[in-house]
C-alpha cells in the first residue's frame, strides 16, 4: 500500500491480503467471516492512516496504538459486540503474523476489552416451525392459482427451498455448509450429511425423514444428476452452480413474511432453533455441541440459557403462585 494514499483509496496491504486469502483457502472461512475480517483490517488501516499519515507497520503496532483505536471506536458509539468483532479479527491476524514470522509478539494480547452484552440467541418458536417449513409450497400454490393457463410457475425453486428449510432445521447446518454441500456428502440410506465446517473440519450430522422426502421431491423435479461434486441445492434447474447465501437469505425473508414471522430472522436463527428445540426435548449439551460443530462447549452453553428462560416463562404463565 502507498503510504501517501488518500483514506478513500486505502486497500489492504500485502500481509493483510495474504491473511484474508489464508482464511478463505486454508480455513474455509464463510463469506460473512471473510467480509468482517477484511473490513476490520481496512478500518484499522484507515484510522491509523488518519492519525499517523501512513499505513500501519504491523510488526511495530503497539498496545497504546490499539488502546487509542479502542477509545475512538467507543467515541463512535459502536456496540460492544461490534468492537469485540474488530479486535477478534486483529487478534487472529496477529496470531497468523507470528506463526508466519512477520511479528514477534501480539499487541492485542492482554488488552482489556469492554465486557460483551449478554444477549440470548433469537430463534423460531417450535410451534411456528411448521408454518415456516410449509411456506415455500404455499407460495408456489398461491402463484399457481393466480397464474394464467399455460403460464404456471416452475415448482422447482420452491421445492428446493422447501428441502433447504427442512435440512436447515433438521441438521442445524450453517448457511455456508448448506450452500457448499455436494451430493457425495449426503448418505441417503443412513440419513447423515458430512458437513465441511470452519477450519475445514468435517462432522457427521443426522437428518430426519421429512428432510429426506423433501430432498427426493426436489431432486426428482429438477432431474438432479446425483453425482459426486454436484451441489445438493442448485441455483437454477438448468445448471450446476450452487445456490448462493444471499439468495437463500432473501428467499428466507420472503417465507418468514408468508408464515407471519419476524422477517429479520436469518438462516443462522434456524440453527439456533435446531439447538434450542433439541435441548428443550432433553438432548445432552455435549451432543448438541458435536452436532453444531462448536469447538468449545462454552459456545453451546448459551442455548441452555434460552431453554431456561423459556421454562421460566412457562412457569410464570402457568403456576398459580408464580
N, C-alpha and C positions, 0 to 999 in steps of 0.2 A: 504494500500500500504506500502511496506517495504521502509523505508527512505534510506536504503543503496542500493536500486535497481539501476541498470545502466539505463541511459537515454533510451537506445534502448528497454528496457523491461518495461518501465513505463506504467501503466494502470490507469484507473480511480479509485479513492478511493471509499469507501462505500457511502459517501454522494453524490458525483458526479454521481455515478452509479444509486443511488436511484432517483436522479433528472431526469436523462435520461429516466428511467422507468416510472416516473410520466408523462413526456411529451408523451410517447408512449401510455400509458394506459388511463390516465385521460384527456389528452388534444388532443388525436387523432392526434398527430403531424405526418406530412408526413415523409417517409423515408429520403427524402432530408434534411428536417429540423433536424431530429434526427442525421444524419451524421454530419451536420455542427456544431451543438451544442456539440456533443461528441468530434469532432476534435478540437474545440476551447478550451474546458476544458483540453483536453490532451496536447495541445500545451502550454497553460499557465502553467500546471503542470510541463512539461518538462523544460521550461525556468526557472521556479522557482527552480527546482532541480539543474540546471546548475549553478545558481547564489548562492544558499544557501546550496547546498548539501543535501537537503531534500525536501519532498513534502510540498505543502502549507497547513498550518492550516487555514482553511477558515475563522474562527472567528477572526483571528489576522492579516489577509492580510490588508495592509494599502493603502491609496491613493498614497503614494510615491512608493510603490511596483508596482502599476498599471501605474503610470507615467513612471517608468523605463521600464516596459513592452512595453508601447506605444512607447517610443523612440527606443527600439530595433526593434519593428515592422517597424518603419519608416526607420531605417537604412537598413533593409532588403528589402527596396524599394517596399513594398506592397502597392497596391492601396488603396485609402481612403475608397472605398466600402468594401474591404476585411478587413480592420482594424475595420470599423464600425460593420461588421458582428460578429467579435470576441468579441467586447465589448457588443454587444447586447446580446450575449449568456451569458456573465458574469453578465450582469445586470439582466437578467431573472433568472439566477441561484441564485443570492443573494436575489432577492425577495422571491424565494421559501425557501431559508435558513432562512430568517427572519420569514416567515409565519410558518415554522415548528419548530421554536425556536432554530435553530442551529447557528444563528448570531444575534447580537444586532443591527447592522447597516450595510449599504452597502457602501464599499469604492468606488464603481463606481459612486455613486450619486455626482453630481456637477463636475465631471471630464470633462475638456474641450477636445472635440474631433475635429479632422480635419473636416472641412466642406465637406459634400459629393459632389462629382461631379454631375452636373446636366446632366443626360442622359435621352433622350426620349425613351420610350419603342419601340422596333422593332416589326413590325407586317407585315402580308401578305397583300399587296395591294388588295383592293376589286376586281379589275379586274383580279387578279391572282387566287383568291379563287376557281373558278370553275375548273381550271386545277388541282389544288391540290386535290379537292374532287373527281375528276374523276380518279386520278392516280391509286388507288388500282385495280379497274376493268380493267383499261388499261393495267396494269402489268399482270393481270391474262390472259387477251386476248392474249397478246404477248407470254406468256409462253405456252398457249394452242396452238397457231399457230405453235410454234416451237417444240412441243412435238410429239412423235411417236404415232401412233394409239394404243389405249388401255392403254396409259401412260399419259393421260391428267392430269394436275394438279388439285388438290382439290380446288374448288372455295371458300370453307367456310372461310379460313383465310382472303381472300381478301374481301369477303362480310362483315366479322366482322370489318376489318379495314375501309372499306367504311362507315359503320354505325358509327364507333367510331369517324371518322373525321367529319361526318355530325353533330353528337351530340356535339363534341367539339366546333365547330364553331357556332352551333345553340343555345347553352346554356351558353358558357363561363365557363364551369366547370373546376376545377383544375384536373391535371392528377391523383392525389390521389383519388379525388371524382369519376372520371370516372372508375378507376380500382376497387374501392370499392363499386360501385353501384350494388345493388341487385334488383331482379325483382319486389318485392313488393313496391319499391320506384319509380316505373315508372307508372304514370297514363296515360294509352293509350288513354282513352276517351277524357280527357281534355288536353292531351299533356303537362304534367307537371312532372318534376322529383323532388323528395325531396332529396336534396343533404345534406350529412353529412360533414360539413366543419371543419375548425380549431376550436379547443376547443369543438368539438362535437356539434357545433351549427348547427341546421337544417334550411334550407331555401327552399322555393318552387321556381323552375325556369321553365318557359315555354320553349318549343322547337318546331321547325317547322315541317310542313308536310313532307318535304324531309327526315328529320331525322327519323320520324316515319316510313316512307316507307322503308328506308334502314334497320331499326331495324327489321321490319317484314320479309324482304327478308332474312336477316341473320338468324333470329330465325327459319324460315321455312326450311332453308338449313341444319341446324345442329340438327333439332328436339329439340329445346330448351325446357326444362321441364316447363318453365313459372310457377315456384313455389317459394314460399317465401324462402328467404335465398340463392337462386341460383344467382350467378353473372350474370349480364347482358352480359358481354363480357368474354367468356371462353378462357383459354389458348389453349385448344385443343378441337376439336369437340367431342371426346370420353370421356371426363372427366368433372368435375365440378369445377376445380380450376380456379380462376380469372386470366385474363391476367395481367402480371406484368408491372410496369412502365418502366423498362429498355427495355423490348421487344417493348413497344409502342414507346419509343424514337428511337430505332434502326429502326423500320419499317417506322416511320415518315421521318427519314433522307432519306431512300430509295425512298419514294414517292415524297419528295421535289426535289430530283435529277431527277426523271422521269418527273416532272412538269416543270423542268428548273428553279427552285427557289433555294434560298440560303439553302444548306443542313445543315448549322449550326443553323437554326431556331429550336426552341424547342416546345414541346406541350404548354408551357406557352405562347409562342408567338401567338398561336391560340386564347388564352384568351385575349391577347392584341388586336388581330384583331377584336374579338367579340365586345369589349368595344369601340374601335375606330370607327368602322363602325356604331354602334348604335348612337354615338354622331354625326358622320358626317351626319346622317339622321334625326337629330333633337331630339334625346332622351334626357330626363331630367337627369341631373347628379346624382341626388339622386336615381332615379330609377335604373340607371346603378350600383350605389353603392350597392343597395339591391340585384340586380341580381348577382353581383360578390361576395357578402358576405364579403365586406370590413367593418371592424369595424369603421373606420374613413373616413370621406369624403375626407380628405387630400390625402389619398392613391389613391382615384379615380380621383382626380383633375389632375393628371399627364396626363390623356388621353385627357383632354381639350387642353393641350399644343400640343399634337400630332395633333389634329384636326386643331388648329390654324396654326401650322406650315404648314400643308397641304394646308390650304386655302391661306396662303401667297405665297406658291409655285405656286398654280393655278393662283393667281393674277399676280405674276411676269411673268409667262409664257404667260398670256393672255391679260393683259391690255396694250393698246398702249402707255400709259405714265407711266408705272410702274417704 
